[in-house]
Amino acid sequence: MTAASAEPLRVAILISGSGSNMVRLVESMTGDHPARPVLVLSNVPGAGGLAKAEAAGVPTAVVDHRAHADRAAFEAALQAALEPARPDLICLAGFMRVLTGGFVARWEGRMLNIHPSLLPKFRGLDTHARALEAGETRHGCTVHEVTPDLDAGPILGQAEVPVRPDDTPETLAARVQAAEHRLYPAVLRRVAEGERRPLHLG
């Protein structure tokens, strides 16, 4: 709970796929945790994470980006779907849509994302292959505030993993995903408690 209120913060989680990070976030928000999940929303009808959210008792919604004429129309529908849940925070967890500056500004300071690299290295896609091509010996993941600039917001936490000589993008991705599952819940709790100093996990 925040110092100003005994009410838990309300968290909406946006997904596009299986929702593995979403599941870890939902599982973490129990007991004395200062936040609770109020909505899991996907831009992909039938995304695997929706059934997992429903099984956990979290309300779900779908806003199919393909059903809208342009990004502005999609984001207007996204905002309309979020508003009834009254979220205090939004967690992007494998949400594979780039949001416009206008939408991000509406949620300034209240939207988090997890990215599979040690930012500022390897913004964008294909991070594991790029890390291997660059000869990195350490890789990992970052939770950051979402800003209009892609993967460039203030860093709230990072977790490192070693890069092994025999790694492929797939084996490295699996190791980074395990780190994501530790990092994102830890950072969410800290942010819900009002702590924004970066957390570093080995």
C-alpha positions, 0 to 999 in steps of 0.5 A: 500500500502507498503511504497515502492510502491503504488501498492496494494499487491497481495493476493492468497487464498487457500481453500479446502471447503466452503471458509467462511474465504476466503469470509471475506478476499475478502470482506475486501480487498476494498477501501483503503485496501493495498491488493487485491485478485488476485486468489482463488485456491482449491485442491478440484474440486467443493469446495463451496468456488470457486463459492463464489470467482467467484461471487465476481469477483476473478479468481479461479483455481483448483489443485486436489491433487488426480490427482498427483502421490505424494506430490512433483508433487502436489506442483509443479502443485500448484506453477505453478498455483500460478505463473501467478497470481504473488501473494505477499502473500498467505493466507491459509483459510481452506486449508486441505493439509500439505505443505512440507518444500520445498514449504513453504521455497519458500514462507517464510514470505509470507504465512499466515494460520489461525488455530482454537486454541490458539497456541501453544495449540492444534496443528493439528486437532480436536482442539475443542474436545481437548479443551473441553476434556482438560477442557479449559475455553478459546479457540479461533483462531490464525493467524500465518506465515507458517513454515515447522513445523506444526502450529508452525510459528510466531504468528501474531494474536489471538482471544479468545472466552469463553468455556461454560459449555454446549459447544459441539465441534460443538457449540464451533467451531461456536463461534471460526469461528465467531472469525476467521472472525474478526481476519483474515481480521484484521491481513491480513491488518496489515501484508499488511501494514508491521505490524507483531506485534501480534494482540490480540482480546477478 
